[in-house]
Amino acid sequence: MASRPARPRSPTLVPHGIPVVRIACAVWRFALGVLRDFRANQGLLLAGAVAYYALLSLVPMLILVVIVLAHVMDPQRLLVTIGEYLTFLVPGYANPVIEQLRVVLDHRDVIGGFLLVSILFFSSLAFTVLENAMSVIFLHRVAIRRRRFLVSAVMPYIFILFLGLGLLAATVVSGRLALLATRDVAVLGVEHSLEALSSVLLYVVGVAGEVLVVTAIYLVMPVGSVRWRHALIGGITACVLWEITRHFLVWYYATLSQIQVVYGSFAAAIAVLLSVEVAAVFLLLGAQVIANYERSLRHRPKPRGKKAAMHTVAAPAEPSKV
């Protein structure tokens, strides 16, 4: 009796969650590896050194940039723009820094040669310490090649130059967006203010500028060349972590913080130091992400080539003998 032909089986449906779970597990293992290596490299200690020298060189660097740019644009508009972008670095306490810059700008004629040299020196300290911290995280690069002393000495001032040019462009863009906030648009006969759109665009421009600055640091500071895609991954990671923490700090200072009661007149300095410390931690953590990603790509097994038997042509079969 002839057996019935077997019905074709339907293809097995693979749950859609399995690839997502695998990716999530891989990301989790990578994140744990980044935190483990960051702790092994004494990341918090390095971030403390970077934060201290960044706070020491922040005001001199801004003084240098403001004095130069005040010759080509409105000083008050420049201070407003710097205040807007300082809120991304020191949330809630940017006004004391702006007031100090305004005082220096009003008395910029009395700045002599010695004070200018000291400003140049202190403005480069943070870059020197940051370069040393990057050399600890990117130890696999330093073991292969080292950077020349002249390059390390000139690089901070070149970076300050490009930072000033970026601030000049940001001032022009923010001025245009501020002008946009004063205008209205008519939709179906009803006028709507563009102030909310202007605020959103200002925030987007600020975050984009933040990502570009951090990405540029990752491209320049480590020894050797870093691929821009890897630097962008580290920049986005650091900026996302910082933006979440920055909004939390703004809420904390406005609602729960008793920093004014505890520290009194030193509250602004403590708050600025805390913000710069957290930003330095995330900056070095983004660098650790890039370093671990580079090492993972280096140890990834290479795909094997095709077998030689696939390329050979089979010989014709011999005729069977009767």
N, C-alpha and C positions, 0 to 999 in steps of 0.2 A: 504494500500500500504506500503510495507516494506521500511523502510528508509535505505538509504545507510550507510554502516559502516563508522564511522568517521576516517579520515586519521590520522595516528600517527603523532603527532607534533614533529618537530625536536627540540632537546634540545636548550634552549636559550643560546646564546653565550654571556658570561660575558666579558666585555672589559678587556683586559689585563692591562690597566692602573689603574684600581681600586685598586688592592692590592698594587701597587707601590705608588699610592697617599696616601693610608692609612699608609703605612710605612713611607713615607716622612712627613706626618702630625704628626705621633707619634714621629719621630726623632726631628722635629721642636719644638714640645711642650716640649720634654725632654731637648733640648738645651736651650730653654727659661727658663725652671726651673733651669738649672745649672747656667745660668748667673744671674738669680734673687737671688739664694742662695749665689752665689759667691759675689755678691754685698752686701747682708745682712751680710755676714761674714767679711766684710771689706777686701776683697781679695787683692785689690791694695795696701792697707796699709801693709798687711802682706807680700806681695811680695817685697815691698820696704825694709822692715826690713831684709828679707831673702837675697835680692840682696846686701845690704850693708855689712852684715856679710860674705856673700859668697865672695865678693871682698876682704874683709879684710883677709880672711883665704885661698884664692886661692893660693897665692904665697907661704905662709908657708907650706901648704899641698903639693904643688908640690916640694918644696925644700926638704921636708922630704922624699918623694917618690924617688926623683932623687938621693939623697945621699945614700939611701939604695940600689937602683937598680944599681948604678954605680959600685958597688963591684962585680956584677955578669955579666955585659954586657958592651958593648962599650958605653961610655957616649955620644959621638957625635950622634951615631945612636939613642940613647934614646931621645936626645933633638929633633932630627928630627921627631921622632914619636909623641912626645908630641906636637910639633908645628902643625903637621897634624891634631891632634884631638882637639887642641885648636881653630882651625878655625871653628869647630862646635859650640863652645861656644862664642868666641869673633871674629866674622868674620871681616877680614880686619885689625885687630890690635893684632894679636897673636905674632908678632915679638918682641914688647917691653917686653912682659912677658918672651919670650925665651932668650932674651939678659940678662935679670936679672938673670934667672936661670943659664946661662952660666957663669956669673960673680961669683955667689955663688958657683958653682961647681968647678971653678978654685981655690977658696980659702976655700974649705971645710975643710981643715986641721986646720983652726983657729977657727972653731965653737966649743965653749966650752959647758959645762954642762948647764949653765944658759940660753944661747941662744937656746940650744936644747929643754929645758923645755918650753921656751916661744913659740917656733915653735909648739910644741905639743899642747899647750894651745890654740893658735890662730887658729890652723888647725881644732879644734873641735868646734869653736864657731858657724860656719854655721850650723852644724848638730843639735846643741842645739836649735837654733832659728827655724830651719826647723821643728823640732819635736814639738815645741810649736805651730807653725802655723798649722801643721797637726792636733793637738789636738782641734783646733778651728773648723776646717772643719769636722773632725770626732767626733763631740760632742756627738753623740748618742753612740759611743763606750766608750768615757771617762766617761760618766755618769754611765756606767755599771761597768767598771773596770779601774784601773789606773796602770801605769807602775812603777816598783820599781826604786828607785834612782840609785842603783848600776848598773842596766841594762842600764839606760839612760846615765850614766857616761862612761861605757865601750863600748857601741855600736858605737860611732863615730870612735874609734880607730880600732875596728874590721872591720868597713866598709872601712876605709883607707887601712887596710891590704889587703882586697879583691880587692880594687881598684888598689893597686900596683901590685897584681898578674894578674889582668886583663890587666893592662898596659904592663906587661912583655909579656904576651901571644900576645897582639896586636902588640908589637914591633917585635916579631918573625914572625908573619904572614905578617906584612907590609914589612919586609925585604925580605921575599920570593916573595911577589908580585912585589917589586921593582926589584928583580933579573929577574922576568918574563918579565919585560918591555924591557930588553936588548936583548931578544931573538927574533928570527924570525921563522915563520912556513911557509912551502911550500904547497900551494894549487894549484893543476894542473900545477905544474912547476913554479908558480909565488910566490915569497916570500912576506909575509906580516908581518909587525911589530906587536908585541903584546903590544905595549905601550898603545894603546887606551883601550884594554881589561884590562890591569893592572890598569889603572885609574878608570875604571868602577868598578872593583872588590874592589879597595881601598875605593871608595865611599860607596859601598854596605856594606863592613865590618864596615866602620865608622858609618853608620846609624844603622846597627844591634847592634853595641856596644852601641850606644846612647840609643836605645830602651831597651836593657838589663839593663843598668845602671839606667834608670828612673824606669823601672819595679821593680828592686831591691829596690829602694828607697820606692816605694809604698808598697812593701812587708814588709819592716823593720820598717819604721818610724811610721805608725799609731799604736795605741794601739790595741792589739789583733792580730789575724791572718786574713790576707786578702787572698782570693783565688787567685791563680796565674792567672786565666783567667780574673778576674776583674782587677788585677794589670796590666795585659797585655793590656787590653782595655784602661785603663788610660794612660799607657806608649805610646801606638800607637797614641792616641789622642794628647797628649802633643808634641810628636816628629813630627807629621805631621804638626801641627800648627807652631812649631818652624822652621822646614825646609823651609816652605813657607816664613816665616818672615826673616829667615837668608839669603836666596837668594835675597830677596828684600833689606835687609840692605847692602849686598855686592854691589848690583847695585847702591843703593843710595849713598854710600860712594864714589864710583868710578865715578859717573856722576854729581849728583846734589848737593851733600853736600858741604857746605862752613864752615865746622866745624873747619878747620885749621885757617880760617880767624877770626872766632868769638872767639874761645877759645885759639888759639895760642899753646903754649907749653903744655896746659892742654887738648888738643884735644884727645890724646890717652886715658887718664884717663876717660874723659867724654864718649867717644865711648864705652869703655869697660864697664863702669857703665850702659850705656843704654842697651847694649846687655845682660848683666847679669840681669837687671831689667825685660826685656821682657821674658827672659828664666824663671825667677822665677814666673812671671805671668802665663805662660803656665804650669809650673810644678804644681802650686797650682790649676790651672783650671782642670788639669787631675785628681788631687786628689778629686776635687769637683764632677767630673763625676763619680768616683768610689763610693763616699758617696751617691750621689743621686740614683745611680743604686742599691746599697744595700738597701736603704730605699724603692725603688719601688718594689724590690723583697719581702721585708718584709710585705708590705701592699697589695700584690697581693692576691686576693681571692683564697682559696684552692679549688680544684675540689671536688665536692661531690661524695660520693660513690653510688653504684648502689642501686636502690630501693629494699626493701626486697621482694616486690611482684614479682620481676623478678626471684627470686631464689625459690619461692614456687611452688609446683607442683599442678596443677589444679585437683580438685576432680572429679571423673567420674560422668557424669550426670545421674540422676535417670530415670528409664524407665517410659515412659508416660503410664498413665492408659487409658484403652479403655472404 
